[in-house]
């Protein structure tokens, strides 16, 4: 079911988001999560390594994810998810089959800003 269109926002608001590219260096099952999810460790270059809980189990296995570049918002406050502290929000598109990750179509440096 399509989600309703969100209200308009300003370009200034968009510019406040820290959207960066990172490489998943580890992915593991997260059995304590309420919804099926993986615990990801992501290298963001100069920003360091960050963790994320991602509900992307329908289309990806942990092995598929390692060494994969992704796009994430890195400046949200960390969120405690059970025993795990999720520090970034990995971005994807919701489909009938599951979440499809947003990724660069060519390699870019870890930590690169998305405009």
C-alpha positions in Angstrom: 0.0 0.0 0.0 1.5 3.4 -1.0 2.3 5.7 1.8 0.8 9.2 1.6 2.9 12.1 0.3 4.7 14.0 3.1 4.2 17.7 3.5 6.6 20.1 1.8 9.9 21.0 3.5 12.6 23.5 2.9 16.0 23.0 1.2 17.5 24.3 4.4 15.9 21.5 6.4 17.2 18.9 3.8 20.7 20.4 4.2 20.6 19.7 7.9 20.6 15.9 7.2 24.1 14.3 7.3 23.7 11.8 4.5 26.9 9.9 3.9 28.2 6.8 2.1 29.7 4.0 4.1 30.8 0.4 3.6 29.3 -2.4 5.7 32.3 -4.2 7.3 30.2 -6.7 9.4 26.6 -7.9 9.4 25.1 -10.3 11.9 21.7 -11.6 12.9 19.9 -9.6 15.6 17.6 -12.1 17.2 16.6 -9.7 20.1 15.0 -7.3 17.7 11.1 -7.2 17.6 11.1 -7.1 13.8 13.7 -9.2 11.8 16.8 -7.2 11.5 20.6 -7.3 11.2 23.2 -5.5 13.3 25.5 -3.7 10.9 29.0 -2.2 11.4 29.7 0.5 8.9 32.9 2.3 8.0 32.3 6.0 7.3 35.9 7.0 6.7 36.8 10.1 8.6 33.6 9.8 10.7 34.7 6.4 12.0 32.8 3.2 12.4 29.1 3.3 13.3 26.5 0.7 14.1 23.0 0.4 12.7 20.0 -2.0 13.2 18.5 -2.5 9.7 15.3 -4.4 8.8 16.6 -5.7 5.5 16.5 -9.4 6.1 13.9 -10.2 3.3 16.3 -9.5 0.4 19.8 -9.7 1.9 21.9 -12.2 3.9 24.7 -11.1 6.2 27.2 -12.5 3.6 25.6 -10.4 0.8 26.0 -7.2 2.9 29.6 -7.3 3.9 31.8 -5.0 1.8 28.7 -3.3 0.3 28.5 0.4 0.2 25.3 2.0 1.5 23.7 5.4 2.1 22.8 6.5 5.6 21.8 9.4 7.7 24.6 9.8 10.3 23.4 12.8 12.4 20.3 11.4 14.1 20.5 10.8 17.8 21.5 7.2 18.6 18.5 4.9 19.3 18.5 2.0 21.8 17.0 -1.1 20.2 17.0 -3.8 22.9 20.6 -4.4 23.9 21.9 -2.6 20.7 22.7 1.1 20.2 21.8 2.0 16.6 23.8 5.1 15.6 22.8 5.7 12.0 19.8 5.2 9.7 20.5 3.1 6.7 18.3 4.2 3.7 16.3 2.0 1.5 13.1 1.8 -0.6 10.2 -0.3 0.7 8.9 -2.7 -1.9 6.4 -5.6 -1.8 9.4 -8.0 -1.5 11.3 -6.1 1.2 13.6 -3.1 1.7 16.0 -2.4 -1.2 19.1 -0.6 0.0 20.1 2.8 -1.5 23.6 2.4 -2.8 26.0 4.3 -5.1 26.3 2.7 -8.5 30.1 3.3 -8.5 32.5 3.1 -5.6 33.0 6.3 -3.6 35.1 7.1 -0.6 33.6 6.1 2.8 32.2 9.2 4.4 31.4 10.9 1.1 28.6 13.5 1.5 25.4 12.8 -0.5 24.0 16.0 -2.0 
